[in-house]
Amino acid sequence: MLTYLLIAFAFIVIVVTVWPKSRKWKKVYTVFGYEQYFHVVGKLKAAGISYKSKTPFDARKKHPFPVKDTTQYDIYVKNEQEHLALKVIHQPNR
């Protein structure tokens, strides 16, 4: 019984601390590797769009020698800028 209470308490703490913050930001794109990351972020910066990024999985940590960068970057923008961000990201390069 105590175990269930501790799990429920941990769940509530996580929901209360993470949930309100995540509602303001929307994941709009996921890229792999720093080259794609800087390409997409450059477009967002040029359009004046605020962004955040997270790296939930970093493949480089498993290899002691140089390999192709396959780090995953999740890119988030504010909810009200989602439509504009998607338009900018998918706009062809000039």
N, CA, C and O of each residue as an XYZ file, in Angstrom:
376
protein
N       0.830     -1.200      0.000
C       0.000      0.000      0.000
C       0.870      1.259      0.000
O       0.589      2.225     -0.709
N       1.919      1.228      0.799
C       2.820      2.378      0.868
C       3.494      2.610     -0.485
O       3.719      3.753     -0.884
N       3.808      1.539     -1.175
C       4.435      1.649     -2.495
C       3.515      2.383     -3.473
O       3.961      3.248     -4.227
N       2.239      2.033     -3.453
C       1.282      2.695     -4.344
C       1.140      4.173     -4.013
O       0.997      5.003     -4.911
N       1.180      4.499     -2.745
C       1.083      5.907     -2.335
C       2.312      6.689     -2.801
O       2.193      7.829     -3.250
N       3.485      6.079     -2.694
C       4.708      6.753     -3.136
C       4.704      6.955     -4.658
O       5.111      8.007     -5.153
N       4.247      5.954     -5.380
C       4.156      6.084     -6.836
C       3.163      7.171     -7.209
O       3.441      7.982     -8.091
N       2.015      7.200     -6.557
C       1.003      8.231     -6.827
C       1.550      9.616     -6.503
O       1.325     10.563     -7.256
N       2.263      9.740     -5.394
C       2.851     11.028     -5.011
C       3.880     11.478     -6.040
O       3.898     12.646     -6.426
N       4.731     10.569     -6.486
C       5.744     10.908     -7.489
C       5.082     11.348     -8.789
O       5.528     12.306     -9.421
N       4.033     10.661     -9.186
C       3.308     11.024    -10.400
C       2.721     12.429    -10.289
O       2.816     13.220    -11.228
N       2.126     12.734     -9.161
C       1.527     14.053     -8.948
C       2.587     15.141     -8.989
O       2.376     16.197     -9.587
N       3.718     14.888     -8.360
C       4.806     15.873     -8.356
C       5.287     16.133     -9.785
O       5.507     17.284    -10.162
N       5.449     15.090    -10.568
C       5.904     15.249    -11.947
C       4.878     16.026    -12.764
O       5.239     16.939    -13.506
N       3.622     15.677    -12.635
C       2.569     16.363    -13.395
C       2.502     17.831    -13.013
O       2.370     18.689    -13.886
N       2.589     18.131    -11.744
C       2.475     19.519    -11.277
C       3.675     20.352    -11.717
O       3.518     21.535    -12.020
N       4.858     19.768    -11.759
C       6.043     20.553    -12.112
C       6.301     20.620    -13.604
O       6.797     21.639    -14.083
N       5.987     19.582    -14.357
C       6.299     19.546    -15.789
C       5.138     20.015    -16.651
O       5.351     20.757    -17.610
N       3.935     19.609    -16.341
C       2.777     19.872    -17.192
C       2.565     21.350    -17.523
O       2.428     21.677    -18.702
N       2.532     22.265    -16.536
C       2.259     23.672    -16.881
C       3.304     24.264    -17.816
O       2.970     25.093    -18.663
N       4.549     23.859    -17.682
C       5.604     24.404    -18.532
C       5.468     23.905    -19.963
O       5.706     24.654    -20.910
N       5.091     22.657    -20.118
C       5.052     22.083    -21.457
C       3.852     22.569    -22.269
O       3.852     22.443    -23.494
N       2.858     23.108    -21.631
C       1.679     23.577    -22.376
C       1.974     24.828    -23.176
O       1.259     25.119    -24.135
N       2.999     25.575    -22.816
C       3.319     26.810    -23.516
C       4.164     26.567    -24.769
O       4.261     27.440    -25.632
N       4.764     25.403    -24.865
C       5.666     25.084    -25.967
C       5.171     23.854    -26.704
O       4.671     22.912    -26.088
N       5.307     23.862    -28.004
C       4.831     22.770    -28.856
C       6.010     22.230    -29.668
O       6.762     22.997    -30.269
N       6.162     20.913    -29.679
C       7.221     20.319    -30.498
C       6.784     20.402    -31.951
O       5.729     19.893    -32.327
N       7.618     21.054    -32.764
C       7.262     21.245    -34.161
C       8.139     20.444    -35.117
O       7.772     20.236    -36.273
N       9.294     19.996    -34.638
C      10.200     19.323    -35.557
C      11.218     18.506    -34.783
O      11.591     18.854    -33.663
N      11.663     17.418    -35.391
C      12.731     16.594    -34.842
C      13.762     16.392    -35.936
O      13.423     16.031    -37.063
N      15.023     16.626    -35.597
C      16.115     16.427    -36.553
C      17.163     15.515    -35.924
O      17.191     15.320    -34.709
N      18.019     14.963    -36.772
C      19.102     14.113    -36.302
C      20.414     14.665    -36.833
O      20.607     14.789    -38.042
N      21.305     14.991    -35.923
C      22.610     15.543    -36.286
C      22.636     17.051    -36.183
O      21.630     17.730    -36.383
N      23.842     17.566    -35.859
C      23.973     19.002    -35.636
C      23.797     19.820    -36.917
O      23.374     20.974    -36.851
N      24.116     19.242    -38.089
C      23.960     20.000    -39.331
C      22.493     20.326    -39.591
O      22.159     21.466    -39.912
N      21.613     19.328    -39.452
C      20.178     19.580    -39.635
C      19.655     20.505    -38.546
O      18.811     21.363    -38.804
N      20.163     20.327    -37.320
C      19.724     21.173    -36.208
C      19.994     22.645    -36.519
O      19.093     23.477    -36.410
N      21.228     22.971    -36.905
C      21.567     24.366    -37.167
C      20.850     24.902    -38.405
O      20.569     26.098    -38.484
N      20.558     24.049    -39.352
C      19.804     24.474    -40.536
C      18.397     24.936    -40.129
O      17.955     26.013    -40.529
N      17.703     24.124    -39.339
C      16.334     24.452    -38.919
C      16.332     25.633    -37.954
O      15.516     26.546    -38.086
N      17.239     25.617    -36.991
C      17.301     26.709    -36.012
C      17.653     28.026    -36.698
O      17.158     29.081    -36.303
N      18.493     27.972    -37.708
C      18.835     29.179    -38.463
C      17.616     29.793    -39.123
O      17.460     31.014    -39.135
N      16.752     28.954    -39.672
C      15.513     29.454    -40.285
C      14.624     30.109    -39.235
O      14.053     31.173    -39.476
N      14.505     29.471    -38.063
C      13.669     30.039    -37.001
C      14.225     31.372    -36.518
O      13.475     32.329    -36.325
N      15.537     31.436    -36.323
C      16.164     32.687    -35.875
C      15.955     33.803    -36.892
O      15.648     34.937    -36.524
N      16.121     33.478    -38.165
C      15.954     34.488    -39.217
C      14.538     35.045    -39.240
O      14.327     36.204    -39.598
N      13.563     34.215    -38.854
C      12.167     34.656    -38.831
C      11.796     35.286    -37.489
O      10.662     35.731    -37.313
N      12.727     35.329    -36.547
C      12.457     35.932    -35.242
C      11.584     35.075    -34.342
O      10.864     35.601    -33.492
N      11.640     33.762    -34.520
C      10.809     32.844    -33.733
C      11.615     32.281    -32.570
O      12.707     31.748    -32.764
N      11.076     32.400    -31.371
C      11.716     31.839    -30.185
C      11.596     30.326    -30.222
O      10.578     29.786    -30.653
N      12.643     29.642    -29.767
C      12.628     28.182    -29.776
C      13.384     27.630    -28.577
O      14.179     28.324    -27.943
N      13.117     26.382    -28.290
C      13.869     25.604    -27.305
C      14.162     24.272    -27.958
O      13.484     23.869    -28.903
N      15.169     23.592    -27.452
C      15.441     22.260    -27.995
C      15.817     21.316    -26.862
O      16.323     21.724    -25.817
N      15.552     20.047    -27.109
C      15.901     18.994    -26.159
C      16.588     17.888    -26.930
O      16.313     17.673    -28.110
N      17.475     17.195    -26.260
C      18.161     16.051    -26.872
C      17.850     14.817    -26.036
O      18.613     14.470    -25.135
N      16.731     14.150    -26.329
C      16.351     12.992    -25.533
C      17.248     11.786    -25.755
O      17.300     10.887    -24.915
N      17.955     11.758    -26.875
C      18.816     10.617    -27.166
C      20.072     11.128    -27.854
O      19.996     11.780    -28.895
N      21.228     10.830    -27.270
C      22.504     11.258    -27.835
C      23.336     10.023    -28.134
O      23.921      9.431    -27.227
N      23.392      9.633    -29.390
C      24.100      8.412    -29.794
C      25.608      8.541    -29.641
O      26.296      7.524    -29.549
N      26.140      9.752    -29.610
C      27.590      9.930    -29.517
C      28.145      9.409    -28.202
O      29.321      9.052    -28.139
N      27.343      9.355    -27.159
C      27.822      8.928    -25.855
C      28.247      7.466    -25.844
O      28.994      7.053    -24.957
N      27.790      6.678    -26.805
C      28.075      5.252    -26.825
C      29.317      4.912    -27.637
O      29.787      3.775    -27.586
N      29.863      5.876    -28.388
C      30.989      5.596    -29.261
C      32.200      6.418    -28.839
O      32.136      7.647    -28.822
N      33.308      5.753    -28.496
C      34.515      6.488    -28.096
C      35.274      7.058    -29.291
O      36.190      7.860    -29.109
N      34.912      6.661    -30.503
C      35.600      7.138    -31.694
C      34.623      7.933    -32.559
O      33.409      7.788    -32.416
N      35.147      8.773    -33.455
C      34.259      9.618    -34.282
C      33.322      8.794    -35.167
O      33.748      7.877    -35.870
N      32.066      9.137    -35.114
C      31.052      8.536    -35.980
C      30.148      9.654    -36.471
O      30.215     10.784    -35.988
N      29.305      9.324    -37.434
C      28.349     10.323    -37.918
C      27.432     10.738    -36.771
O      26.927      9.896    -36.028
N      27.229     12.033    -36.639
C      26.386     12.555    -35.558
C      24.929     12.207    -35.826
O      24.342     12.664    -36.807
N      24.355     11.401    -34.955
C      22.943     11.034    -35.071
C      22.163     11.471    -33.843
O      21.129     10.893    -33.510
N      22.669     12.495    -33.176
C      21.981     13.010    -32.000
C      20.592     13.499    -32.391
O      20.430     14.189    -33.397
N      19.595     13.140    -31.595
C      18.222     13.588    -31.851
C      17.993     14.927    -31.169
O      18.285     15.086    -29.984
N      17.473     15.885    -31.918
C      17.110     17.201    -31.383
C      15.619     17.411    -31.609
O      15.152     17.386    -32.748
N      14.875     17.617    -30.532
C      13.465     17.983    -30.636
C      13.387     19.495    -30.497
O      13.913     20.062    -29.539
N      12.736     20.147    -31.445
C      12.668     21.608    -31.465
C      11.254     22.045    -31.112
O      10.277     21.592    -31.708
N      11.166     22.936    -30.130
C       9.892     23.431    -29.607
C       9.777     24.928    -29.871
O      10.771     25.653    -29.825
N       8.569     25.379    -30.145
C       8.270     26.807    -30.266
C       7.047     27.113    -29.408
O       6.318     26.208    -29.002
N       6.836     28.377    -29.142
C       5.657     28.762    -28.373
C       4.407     28.421    -29.157
O       4.387     28.496    -30.386
N       3.372     28.046    -28.437
C       2.131     27.601    -29.082
C       1.613     28.587    -30.120
O       1.175     28.184    -31.198
N       1.660     29.865    -29.802
C       1.104     30.848    -30.722
C       1.958     31.042    -31.972
O       1.504     31.665    -32.932
N       3.188     30.519    -31.979
C       4.060     30.648    -33.147
C       4.184     29.342    -33.939
O       4.982     29.257    -34.873
N       3.408     28.340    -33.575
C       3.520     27.028    -34.216
C       3.295     27.099    -35.727
O       4.103     26.584    -36.500
N       2.215     27.726    -36.142
C       1.891     27.776    -37.570
C       3.000     28.475    -38.362
O       3.430     27.980    -39.404
N       3.454     29.611    -37.870
C       4.520     30.356    -38.548
C       5.810     29.542    -38.580
O       6.509     29.523    -39.593
N       6.124     28.872    -37.480
C       7.352     28.074    -37.423
C       7.325     26.949    -38.447
O       8.320     26.713    -39.132
N       6.208     26.260    -38.558
C       6.102     25.180    -39.538
C       6.224     25.712    -40.962
O       6.844     25.079    -41.817
N       5.639     26.862    -41.210
C       5.731     27.477    -42.535
C       7.192     27.813    -42.862
O       7.664     27.554    -43.969
N       7.890     28.386    -41.893
C       9.284     28.775    -42.099
C      10.179     27.544    -42.272
O      11.044     27.523    -43.148
N       9.976     26.541    -41.455
C      10.802     25.330    -41.515
C      10.653     24.629    -42.863
O      11.639     24.164    -43.434
N       9.444     24.552    -43.366
C       9.192     23.819    -44.607
C       9.332     24.670    -45.863
O       9.102     24.189    -46.973
N       9.709     25.929    -45.689
C       9.922     26.807    -46.820
C      11.213     26.387    -47.541
O      12.231     26.162    -46.887
N      11.186     26.279    -48.864
C      12.402     25.879    -49.592
C      13.518     26.905    -49.427
O      13.260     28.095    -49.246
N      14.746     26.436    -49.492
C      15.900     27.338    -49.392
C      15.999     28.172    -50.661
O      15.634     27.745    -51.756
N      16.496     29.351    -50.465
C      16.655     30.265    -51.625
C      18.082     30.390    -51.999
O      18.411     31.109    -52.943
